[in-house]
Structures are given as C-alpha cells and as structure tokens.
Amino acid sequence: MEERHTCTDKSVLDMTNPKPKAESQSDEAEDPDGGWGWVLVGALFVSTSLVFGLMRSLGIFFVEFVQYFDESAHAISWISSTGLAAQQFFSPLGAALCNAYNARVVVMTGGLLAGLGLILASQATRLYHLYLTMGVISGLGWGLVFTPMVATVMAHFTRRRTLALGLAFSSIGLSSFAFNPLFQLLVEKYAWRGALLILGGLSLNIVPCGALIRPRRRSKAPAKVDSETGSSPVSVLRRISSYLELSLLSERPYVTYTLGITLLNVGYFVPYFHLVAHSRHAGFSEYQSAFVMSAAGASDILGRIVSGWFSDLGHFRLIHLLSAWTTLAGVFIMLLPLSSLSGSYSALMVISLLYGFCSGALTSVVFVVVPLIVGVERMMGALGLLQLIESGAGLLGTPLSGFLKDVTGNYVASFIVAGSFLILGTLTMATLPHYFSCTDPPPPPQRSSLDDKHNGLHSELEHMTSSPSSDTNHRV
C-alpha cells in the first residue's frame, strides 16, 4: 500500500477529519491512545459536573421550594424531573445537529442555555416558572451538551475507552460531594434566589469546555449531495432519519438494551433528589442530611474510576458487569430507608456509601456497551435515541417517589419501588441475544448510508475502532 506523509506534530492531529486507512493507522501508531482526547476528558469532566453533578444536588432546594411555594412534594418533584427529562428528550436533537453541523457550536450553545435557565429561575414567582426555566430551558442546554461531549471523547479512544469515561464521569461524584454543602451554604447566605443566580453563572463555564472541541473540516462531498437532493421532501426526510438513526428502533438488541436502561433510569435518580429530604424527615440535621449525599458522591467517584479501570482489563463482558452493578445499586436503594428506621446515622451512612459506589460504577459502563450493540458508525444517533427514550422514565421517577411519600407519609415505599426498577432493568437486559455467553458476539457489520459516506462526525466516530485488526472497512 502506498505510504502517505503524516504530520509529526501531534498537536495538529484532527480527530474529526476523515483520513485514508494508511494515514489513520500511522497516526495511531505514533499517538498514544487518546491524544487530544485527554484534553477533552478534562472538558467532559467539567461539563458533566455542571450538568449531572448540579442536577443531583438540587435536592438542597427541595425543602426551600416546598416552603416558599407552599406546594406538595409531588408538585416540587416535577422541577428536577422536568429538567432531567428535557436533557434526555433533547439529546437526539443535539446528536442530529452534531451530525449535520458542528459539535463545538452545539455544545457551546448548550452551555449558554443551561446558564440562562438557572439565571431566569432565580426570578421565578410561580412554580410553573421553575418548570419552564430550570426544567425546559436548562434541560435543553444540558441535552445539547452531554451526548455530543460523550461521543467526542469516545471517538478519541480505543483501549482505554471505559477508563476515560470513568475518569470524566467521576466529576459527577466529586461535584455531588462538593455541591451539596456548598449549595446549603449559598441558600443560607443568599436565599434560594441568590443561590440559583450563582449557579447560573457557574454553568456558563460549559461554554469554554465546548470550545475545546476541534472544529472538523467539511469536505466538498456534502455540499454536492445537498445541492442534488436537498430540494426533495423525501430526501430531507431520509436525511433527518439518518441523522437520528431511527432505523435502530426496528432492531431487537438495541430496543431491548434501551428498555433495560429506561427501567433503570426510573429509580436511579430518586436518592439524589429525595435522600436529603428523607434524612431530614428521619430526624437528622440539615448538615447531617447534606453530608449523607456528599458521602454518596465521594464513593461515587471511586466507583466510576475503579469500574472504568476494571472493565478495560477485559476479564468479564461489559454487559455482565453492568448487570452486576445495577443489581447491587437497586438493592442498596431499597436498603436506604430501612437503614434509618432505627435512627442510626451510621447505618444510613454505610448504605449511602455502598449505593454511591455501585451507582457510579454502572455509569462508566452504560455508554460503552452501546457501540458493541449497534456498531461504531451509528453510536452518536444511538446515544441520542437512548437519552430520548429514557426521558419518559426520568419524567416518571421522582414524581412517583414524591407521590408515594405524600400517600404514605414517609420515603420507605418510594425507595423500595425505585430500587425495584433497577433490578427489573437488569432482568430485561438478560434477554439480550448472547447474554449468557462468556465472550462478546461479533461486532455488527458496518452499514453504509448517505450520511455515513459524507458526514464528518461519523468519520470521527470511526476512529474509535481504527486498529489494524478492525480497519478493513475504514472509509476514505
């Protein structure tokens, strides 16, 4: 094969620009696994802390909102639930915009919207104002940030992919550990309005994180295709369907996995929204209650890193590790209210630490399983659709928990039901084809489509598997 000249300056390596096979392999041989991707891991570290770390810590505002707006726990729960659902609902939009345009611009726009929503929320006078600002506007911003950032980081790694995500996602636990007492202090010093205003300014730091994504070079091929087929309504619909990867919804393995993760998602966030309120209901002080959540966040950090490191060793299949972590997390969620029935703060703390470790461990694996099921070239759209379908579960989880609390007068039923959904998700994933095999099935064949051939972002995702043994289908 003809030798191609490659640039020796690694700083100008453009991971989002499609390259011929020989050049791609030469670059990988010279560059360590990750390259510029390690910078993007840092960007994902910060951005996820300002999305999910902040979202997990909104339980500090729960009691304040109940008192100020004089509403039920069920009604207040819709604030955080709407934000989570909006983040997941708009993820396909973020993925489609990245497929069609530029991931850098999409993520930076998302950062602006995330900060704007919280700033506007600080001026709310009605409960529905919080639904629209913290829920819809900030949720839209979070949706434009998360999926593109995750897919971009994964595009830069092959051997250390799970570890890279584990390190980046460890920020969620770290920020949960730091944000809970910080938010409690801000609420006491500036009231909830001042605290939300500060959080809005803090969220604007997502914008420079998005700026670190290298803009890809647009080839001349897309313009030619657009000029030939863009005027046809059928072609427009085909392109939209291709950007969103809607064909995945007809494939059983993807639908089964998505259903399992959706069931998991119903109960996963419940402790982060209601554990502080439950601890205060059990008779512990405000700072004791906040520290329980911080302790869970600290063990969450360890869980993400250990899980990422252990998964990359290859001793067990990723789907089996995900099932184990999910089952354990569900069991510990159900034990959370039972551990505090006797009034033992130590028992509540131990269970919270175990729950935090397992909940962090499973998140390092969830996204890495997706390309094993659908293939690399469809991963961006698959992640977006997964988040969209999850949004219904996120919308259901915390209001259901709040409703059960209103009916029963405590959080025991809420946490038991939440933990049951995680175990049900594991049972659903056990119906995947080849689930009980000790080795992964062959990767799905790469499919060529109009956008696979001509859109730069799919070429970026191809690099995730651009090793000499798997590069036979690498596109020029």
C-alpha positions in Angstrom: 0.0 0.0 0.0 1.3 3.5 -0.9 2.9 5.3 2.0 1.4 8.6 3.0 3.1 11.5 4.7 1.8 12.2 8.1 2.3 15.3 10.2 4.8 14.7 13.0 3.3 17.5 15.2 0.7 15.7 17.2 -0.9 18.9 18.3 -2.4 19.4 14.8 -3.9 15.9 14.6 -7.6 16.4 13.7 -9.6 13.6 15.0 -12.7 14.8 13.3 -11.3 14.7 9.8 -11.7 11.5 7.8 -8.4 10.0 6.6 -7.2 7.2 4.4 -6.6 3.9 6.1 -2.8 4.1 5.9 -2.7 7.5 7.4 -5.1 6.6 10.1 -3.1 3.6 11.2 0.2 5.6 11.1 -1.2 8.3 13.3 -2.5 5.8 15.8 0.9 4.1 15.9 2.6 7.4 16.7 0.0 8.9 19.1 -0.9 7.4 22.5 -4.4 6.2 23.0 -6.4 9.3 23.4 -4.0 12.1 22.2 -6.0 15.3 22.3 -8.8 13.2 23.8 -7.3 13.6 27.2 -7.9 17.3 27.0 -11.5 16.6 26.0 -11.7 14.2 29.0 -11.0 17.3 31.2 -13.6 19.2 29.3 -16.1 16.4 29.8 -15.1 16.3 33.5 -16.1 19.9 34.0 -19.2 19.9 31.8 -20.7 16.7 33.4 -20.1 18.2 36.9 -22.1 21.2 35.8 -24.9 19.1 34.3 -25.4 15.9 36.4 -23.5 17.0 39.5 -25.6 20.1 39.7 -28.8 18.1 38.9 -28.0 15.6 41.7 -27.5 18.4 44.2 -30.8 20.2 43.5 -32.3 18.3 46.4 -30.9 21.1 48.6 -33.5 23.4 47.1 -36.4 20.9 47.5 -37.3 21.9 51.0 -36.9 25.6 50.2 -39.3 25.3 47.3 -41.9 23.4 49.3 -41.9 26.1 51.9 -41.8 29.1 49.6 -44.4 27.9 47.1 -46.5 26.0 49.6 -46.8 23.0 47.3 -46.7 19.3 47.8 -43.6 17.2 47.4 -45.2 15.7 44.3 -45.5 19.1 42.6 -42.0 20.2 43.6 -40.5 17.0 42.3 -41.6 17.9 38.8 -39.0 20.7 38.7 -36.0 18.3 38.8 -37.9 15.6 36.9 -38.7 18.0 34.0 -35.0 19.1 33.8 -33.8 15.5 33.7 -36.5 14.6 31.1 -35.7 17.6 29.0 -32.0 16.8 29.0 -32.7 13.3 27.7 -35.6 14.3 25.4 -33.4 16.9 23.6 -30.3 14.6 23.3 -31.3 13.4 19.8 -31.6 17.0 18.7 -28.0 17.5 20.0 -26.8 14.4 18.2 -28.6 15.3 14.9 -27.2 18.9 15.0 -23.7 17.5 15.5 -24.2 15.0 12.6 -25.3 17.8 10.4 -23.2 20.7 11.6 -20.5 21.3 14.3 -20.2 19.7 17.7 -18.3 22.7 19.1 -21.1 25.2 18.3 -23.7 22.8 19.6 -22.0 22.3 23.0 -21.3 26.0 23.5 -24.9 26.9 22.7 -26.0 24.3 25.2 -23.8 25.9 27.9 -25.4 29.3 27.3 -28.9 27.8 27.6 -28.0 25.9 30.8 -26.8 29.0 32.5 -29.6 31.2 31.2 -32.3 28.8 32.5 -30.9 28.9 36.1 -30.4 32.7 36.0 -34.1 33.1 34.9 -35.2 30.6 37.6 -33.8 32.9 40.2 -36.5 35.4 39.3 -39.4 32.9 39.5 -42.6 33.9 41.2 -44.7 30.9 40.3 -44.0 27.2 40.4 -44.5 26.9 36.6 -41.8 29.5 36.1 -39.3 26.9 37.5 -40.8 24.2 35.3 -40.0 26.4 32.2 -36.6 27.7 33.3 -34.8 25.1 35.4 -36.8 22.4 33.6 -37.2 23.2 29.9 -34.5 25.8 29.1 -31.7 24.4 31.3 -32.8 20.9 30.3 -32.5 21.8 26.6 -29.0 23.2 27.2 -27.9 20.0 29.1 -29.3 17.9 26.2 -27.1 19.8 23.7 -24.0 19.3 25.9 -23.9 15.8 27.2 -24.3 13.4 24.3 -22.0 15.3 21.9 -19.3 15.6 24.5 -19.5 11.8 25.4 -19.4 10.8 21.8 -16.5 13.1 21.0 -14.4 11.8 23.9 -15.2 8.1 22.9 -14.1 8.9 19.4 -10.5 9.6 20.6 -10.1 6.3 22.5 -9.8 2.6 21.7 -8.2 0.5 24.5 -8.8 2.9 27.4 -12.4 4.0 26.5 -14.1 2.9 29.6 -11.4 4.3 31.9 -11.6 7.6 30.0 -15.3 7.9 30.6 -14.9 6.7 34.2 -12.4 9.5 34.9 -14.6 12.1 33.2 -17.8 10.9 34.9 -16.0 10.9 38.3 -16.6 14.6 38.3 -20.3 13.9 38.9 -19.5 12.3 42.2 -16.9 14.9 43.1 -19.3 17.7 42.4 -22.0 16.0 44.3 -19.6 15.8 47.3 -18.7 19.5 47.0 -22.0 21.0 45.8 -24.3 19.7 48.5 -22.7 21.6 51.4 -21.9 24.5 49.1 -25.5 24.9 47.9 -26.7 24.6 51.5 -24.3 27.5 52.4 -25.4 29.6 49.4 -29.1 29.1 50.3 -28.5 30.1 53.9 -26.4 33.2 52.9 -28.2 34.4 49.8 -31.5 32.5 49.9 -32.6 30.3 47.1 -32.8 33.1 44.5 -29.3 34.2 45.1 -28.0 30.6 45.1 -29.7 29.9 41.7 -28.2 33.1 40.2 -24.7 32.0 41.3 -25.3 28.5 39.8 -26.4 30.1 36.5 -23.1 31.9 36.3 -21.2 28.8 37.2 -23.0 26.8 34.5 -21.6 29.2 31.8 -18.3 27.5 32.3 -19.6 24.8 30.0 -19.1 27.2 27.1 -15.2 27.2 27.1 -15.4 23.4 27.6 -17.2 23.2 24.3 -14.7 25.5 22.7 -12.0 22.8 23.2 -13.7 20.5 20.7 -11.7 20.9 17.5 -13.8 22.0 14.6 -13.8 19.5 11.8 -13.1 20.2 8.2 -16.1 20.0 5.9 -15.4 18.1 2.8 -16.9 19.2 -0.6 -18.9 16.0 -0.9 -21.8 17.0 1.4 -22.4 20.3 -0.5 -22.6 18.4 -3.7 -25.1 15.8 -2.3 -27.2 18.6 -0.7 -27.4 20.5 -3.9 -28.5 17.4 -5.8 -31.1 16.0 -3.3 -31.8 18.8 -0.8 -34.9 20.1 -2.6 -36.7 16.8 -2.5 -39.0 16.3 0.6 -38.3 12.5 0.5 -34.5 13.3 0.6 -35.0 15.7 3.5 -36.9 13.0 5.5 -34.3 10.4 4.7 -31.5 12.7 5.9 -33.4 13.5 9.1 -34.0 9.8 9.7 -30.3 9.1 9.0 -29.1 11.9 11.4 -31.4 10.5 14.2 -30.6 6.8 13.3 -34.3 5.9 13.5 -33.7 2.5 11.9 -32.3 1.4 15.3 -35.8 1.3 16.6 -36.5 -1.8 14.5 -33.6 -3.8 15.8 -34.3 -6.1 18.8 -30.9 -5.9 20.6 -30.9 -2.1 20.7 -34.6 -1.9 21.7 -34.0 -4.5 24.5 -31.0 -2.7 25.8 -32.8 0.7 25.7 -35.8 -0.7 27.6 -33.5 -2.1 30.3 -31.7 1.2 30.7 -35.0 3.1 30.7 -36.3 0.9 33.6 -33.0 1.5 35.4 -33.5 5.2 34.9 -36.9 5.3 36.6 -35.3 4.7 40.0 -31.6 5.7 39.5 -32.0 9.4 40.3 -34.6 9.1 43.2 -32.0 9.1 46.0 -30.2 12.1 44.6 -33.5 14.1 44.7 -35.1 12.7 47.9 -32.3 11.3 50.1 -31.7 14.7 51.7 -35.4 15.2 52.4 -35.6 11.6 53.7 -32.7 12.2 56.1 -34.3 15.3 57.4 -37.6 13.5 57.8 -35.8 10.8 59.8 -34.7 13.4 62.3 -31.2 14.3 61.2 -29.9 17.9 61.0 -29.7 19.8 57.7 -25.9 19.4 57.5 -26.0 15.8 58.5 -28.5 15.2 55.7 -26.4 17.1 53.2 -23.3 15.2 54.3 -25.1 11.8 53.6 -25.5 12.9 50.0 -21.9 14.2 49.9 -20.6 10.8 51.2 -22.5 9.0 48.5 -21.0 11.4 46.0 -17.5 10.6 47.3 -17.9 6.9 46.9 -19.5 7.5 43.5 -16.1 9.0 42.4 -14.2 5.8 43.5 -16.8 3.6 41.8 -16.5 5.3 38.4 -12.8 5.1 38.3 -12.5 1.5 39.7 -15.2 0.4 37.3 -13.5 2.0 34.3 -10.1 0.5 35.2 -11.5 -3.0 35.9 -13.7 -3.0 32.8 -10.8 -2.3 30.5 -8.9 -5.3 31.9 -11.3 -7.5 29.9 -11.8 -10.2 32.5 -15.6 -10.0 32.2 -18.0 -8.9 29.5 -19.2 -5.3 29.9 -22.9 -6.3 29.8 -22.3 -8.7 32.7 -20.5 -6.0 34.7 -23.3 -3.6 34.0 -25.9 -6.1 35.2 -24.0 -6.7 38.5 -23.5 -3.1 39.3 -27.2 -2.3 38.5 -28.5 -5.1 40.7 -26.3 -4.1 43.6 -27.3 -0.4 43.3 -31.0 -1.4 43.3 -30.6 -3.5 46.4 -28.8 -0.6 48.3 -31.5 1.9 47.2 -34.1 -0.3 48.8 -32.0 -0.5 52.0 -31.6 3.3 52.3 -34.8 4.0 54.2 -34.7 0.7 56.1 -31.2 1.6 57.5 -32.5 4.8 59.1 -35.7 3.4 60.6 -33.8 2.8 63.8 -32.5 6.3 63.8 -28.9 5.1 63.2 -27.0 7.7 61.3 -24.0 5.3 60.9 -26.2 2.7 59.2 -27.6 5.3 56.8 -24.1 6.5 56.0 -22.8 3.0 55.3 -25.6 2.1 52.9 -25.3 5.5 51.2 -21.6 4.9 50.6 -22.3 1.4 49.1 -25.1 2.8 46.9 -22.8 5.7 45.7 -20.1 3.2 44.7 -22.4 1.0 42.7 -24.3 3.8 41.1 -21.1 5.4 40.0 -19.7 2.1 38.8 -22.6 1.3 36.4 -22.5 4.7 34.7 -18.9 4.0 33.5 -20.2 1.0 31.5 -23.7 2.1 30.3 -22.4 4.2 27.3 -19.5 1.9 26.3 -21.9 -1.0 25.7 -23.8 1.0 23.1 -21.3 0.7 20.2 -20.9 -3.0 21.0 -24.6 -3.4 20.2 -25.2 -1.0 17.2 -21.7 -0.5 15.8 -19.4 2.5 16.0 -20.7 4.4 13.0 -24.2 4.7 14.5 -23.2 5.4 18.0 -24.0 9.1 18.1 -27.6 8.6 17.0 -27.9 5.6 19.2 -26.9 7.6 22.3 -29.3 10.4 21.4 -32.2 8.0 20.9 -31.3 6.2 24.2 -31.5 9.5 26.0 -34.8 10.4 24.4 -36.5 7.1 25.4 -35.0 7.4 28.9 -36.6 10.8 29.2 -40.0 9.3 29.9 -38.5 7.3 32.8 -36.8 10.3 34.1 -40.1 12.2 34.0 -41.8 9.5 35.9 -39.2 8.5 38.6 -39.1 11.5 41.0 -42.8 12.5 40.8 -43.7 8.8 41.5 -41.4 8.9 44.5 -42.9 12.2 45.7 -46.4 10.8 45.2 -45.7 7.7 47.3 -44.3 9.9 50.0 -47.4 12.1 50.0 -49.6 8.9 50.2 -47.6 7.0 52.9 -46.1 9.9 54.8 -42.5 8.7 54.5 -40.0 7.6 51.9 -39.8 3.9 52.6 -42.2 2.9 49.7 -40.5 5.4 47.4 -37.0 3.9 47.8 -38.2 0.3 47.6 -40.1 1.0 44.4 -37.1 2.9 43.0 -34.7 0.0 43.7 -37.1 -2.5 42.2 -37.0 -0.7 38.9 -33.2 -1.1 38.7 -33.5 -4.8 39.3 -36.2 -5.0 36.7 -33.8 -3.3 34.2 -31.2 -6.0 34.9 -33.7 -8.7 34.2 -34.6 -7.0 30.9 -31.0 -6.8 29.8 -30.7 -10.6 30.5 -32.9 -11.2 27.5 -30.3 -9.7 25.1 -29.0 -12.1 22.4 -25.9 -13.9 23.5 -26.3 -12.5 27.0 -25.2 -15.7 28.8 -22.2 -16.2 26.5 -18.8 -15.7 28.1 -17.5 -13.9 25.0 -18.8 -10.9 23.1 -20.7 -11.7 19.9 -19.1 -10.5 16.6 -19.5 -6.7 16.1 -22.4 -5.7 13.9 -21.4 -5.1 10.3 -20.8 -1.6 9.2 -23.5 -0.2 7.1 -23.0 2.5 4.5 -25.6 5.2 4.0 -25.8 8.6 2.5 -24.7 10.3 5.7 -22.2 7.6 6.7 -20.3 8.4 3.5 -20.4 12.1 3.6 -20.7 13.5 7.1 -17.6 14.2 9.1 -18.8 13.3 12.5 -19.4 9.7 11.5 -15.9 9.6 10.4 -14.9 10.9 13.8 -16.7 8.1 15.4 -15.0 5.6 13.1 -11.6 6.3 14.8 -12.9 4.6 17.9 -12.2 1.2 16.3 -9.4 2.2 13.9 -7.0 -0.5 14.9 -5.1 -2.6 12.3 -7.3 -5.6 13.0 -10.6 -3.7 12.6 -9.8 -1.2 9.9 -10.7 -3.3 6.9 -13.9 -1.3 6.4 -12.3 2.1 7.1 -13.8 4.7 4.6 -11.6 7.0 2.6 
